[in-house]
Amino acid sequence: MNVHTSMPRLIPVMDVLDRRVVRAIAGNRREYKPIVSRLTGSADPIAVARAIRDRWQTNELYVADLNAILGGRPATALFADLIDSGFKCWVDAGMGFVAFASLLEKHSRPDAGVVVLGLESAPSHRDLPDLLQVIGPSRFAFSLDLRDGRPLGNPHLWSADPESNANAVIEAGARKLIVLDLSRVGVGEGVGTEELCASIKSRHPDIELIAGGGVRGPNDVRRLHEAGVSAILVASALHDLRLTPENWPT
């Protein structure tokens, strides 16, 4: 029986490369092309963010800064523009998370954003307590990055078992956990992590669990709800109108 009463909320996703929103497909980042959307004719991040907000009436936004994740400079000017436009930004900027954390620290809005540290960029879980002490648990999320179900973290620092990594970061103090299989992103085959999410939530019922990657439509939202997910990351299905405010399950 499903004991999770509230349906997950939407967190729209923008993958940004060279200051353009791109369509993510299976994690092959250097092959991403500017987005073609039924919400807007623009690939400019501010225009896309506003178009999503106008359609969905949400200020939450997940930004994957692909230049920073690939080792370049984080797009701090863009993050500042989005925050000044009223968005609460969940930002994955790879090791550029330090720059985003500094931006949040200087901002007066307590809900300005959340620093996302992905497994593929992360140091050992033993370093997380120090990061959490600086950033604060309410402004920090750990992303359990997978590819075909396998963790993307440094094998010398992280387990080959996804749930063991989830347990380690939660025990280190993380209260927000994202489960994301990059091989599922943008390919229309579903999320595929429902069983893992359900197991994590069963063991750690008090965490905020977020999932995404491959959400196709309302049925995937329902399955993730049954797995105990609190929020769902979605990109392609929003722009293709496969998910709309009218068909989001209630």
N, C-alpha and C positions, 0 to 999 in steps of 0.2 A: 504494500500500500504506500502511496506517495504521501509523505509527511511534510513536504515542502509546500507551504501555502501560497506564498507570493511568487508570481511569475518573475523571471529574471528581467532586469532592465537592459535596454540597449546602450552600448557604448560604440558609437560609430568610429570607424578606423580610417585614417589617412596614411598611406605610405608615400613619403615625400623624398624625391631624388632630384637634386639640382633645382630646388625651389619649384618643382612641379609635382602635382599629385599623380602617381602612377598606379597602374593595375598590377597587383601582386599575383604571381602565378607560380605555385609550387616552390617558393623560396629561391628561384633563380634570379636574383636581384639585378644583375647586370643586364638582363634581357627585358626588364620591365619597360612598358611603353606608357606615355601619358594617358590618363584615364579618359574613357568615353562614357559619359554619364547621361541618363535621362532626367537628372535633376538640374544639370547646368551644362552649358557649352564650354565652360572654362576648366582648365587644369591648374589654375592658380590656387594655392592652398587656402587663402582667406576667402576667396569666392566659393570654393567647394565647401568649406566649413560653414559658411553662412547659408548656402543652399540646403545643406543637411539640417541645420538648425531650423530653418524656415519650415521644412517639411515635417520634422520630427519633434520640434519644440523641446529640444534637449541641448544643454550647454556642455555636456560631457563629450570629450573627444580624445581618442587614442591616436597619437602621432608616432609613427615609426620613422625616425630620421635616418634614412638609409645611407646618406653620405657619412654620418658619424659612425653608424654601425660598421661600415666598410673601412673605417680608420681615418676618415676626414674630420673636418671641423664641425662641431654641432651647430645647428641652425638657431642660435640663441635669439637672433633678431626676430625670426618667425615665431618662436615660442612667446616672446614678449608681446608681439602684435596680437597673437591669438588670445592671450590672457587679458590684454587691454581691451579686446573686443568682447570680453565677458565669458570666455570659454574656461572650463576646468580641463586642463590638459594632462592626460596620462602620456608621458613621453619616454620612449625607448630610444636613447641616443648612444647605445653601446657604452664605452668607457667615458663618453662625453656626459654621462649622468652627473658628473661633478659640476659642470657648468650649469646644467639645468637646476640642480639642487641649490646652487648659489643664487640663481635668479629667483627661485621660490622663496628663499630665505629673506630676500630684500623686498618681496612683494607684500603689500598690506592685506590682501585678501587671503584668509586662511584656507579657502577652498580653491586656490589658484591652480593647483595641480598635484600630480603624483609622479614621483620618480620611479621609472620602471627599469630594473636591472635584469637583463636576460641571461639565462644560463650560458649561452654561447660566449658572452662577454665577461662573465662573473669570475672573480677570484674565488678562493675556497669559501665554503660556508662558515668556516671558522672566523673569517673576516667580517661577517655580516653584523654581529653585535656592535662592532665599532661604527659601521656605517649607519645602523639604525639609531645609535645614540646621537649621531650628528644630524641625520635627516629627520628622524622621528617616525615611528611606526605608521602613523596616519597618512604620511606623505610618501610612503615607500611600498612598492609592489615588486615581488619577484616573479619573473616569467620562466616557467618550466618549459624551455624550448626543446622541441623534439623534431626529428625527421624520421618518418616512417616508424614512429613509436619509440625511437632510440634517442636518448639524451644527446644534446649537442655540446655539452660542457667538456672541458679539458679532462680526458680520461684519467689523468694523474691526480686530479683534484675532486672529481665527482664520480658517483657510482654509475654503472651501466643500467641500473634499475631506476626508472623514473620515480616510483613512489618513495624509494629510499632518499632520493634527492629532495622530494617534497617534504618528507618528514624532517630532514636535516635543517632546511631553511625555516620551517615553522618552529622547530625547537630552538633555533637561533633567535627567534623573535619576530619573524615576518608575520603580519596579520592579513596581508592581501596576497593571494597566489593566483597567477595566470597560467593556464594550461593551453599550450599552442603547438600544434603539429604543423610545421611549415610546409610539409609535403602536401597538405590538404588545402592550403590557401589558394583560393581562386579557381579550383579545378572542378567544383560542383559535385564532389563525391561524399559530402557530409563531413562531420567533424572527426568521428572515429575515436574520441577520447572519453566517451561517456562512462565506460566502465572504470577507467582510471579516476575520473572526477568523482564518481560515486564512492569509490574506495577511500579516496583522500578525505572527502566530506564526512564519511562515516567515522573515520578516525579523528578528524579535527573539525567537529561541527561548528565551532565558533569563528572560523576564518571566513573572510570574504573570498569566495572562489569565483574566478572569472575564466571563461573559456571562449575559444574562437578558432577560426581557420576552417573554411569550407562550409559555413552555414548556408544552406540553400533556401530555406523557407520556414514557414510556421511549424512544420513537423519536427525540424531540428531544434527549434526553440523549445518545444514541448519535451523532447528527449533530454535536453540539457537541464531543463527544470526538474525532471524526475531524478536526474543525477545530483541534484542539490546545488546547481550553479546559481550564483547571485546576479551575475551580469554577463552579457554576451557581446563579444567583439564581432562586428560585421562590417564588411566593405562592399564587395561586389554585388551582393544581393540587394543592397540599398540602391545602388546606381542602376541596376537592371530592373528595379521595381518588383523583384520577386518577394521582397519584404517591404511592407508599407505600414504606416500607423493603423490602417484599417484592418490588416490581417495579422497583426502581432497578437499572439494569444493573450487572453486575459483570464 
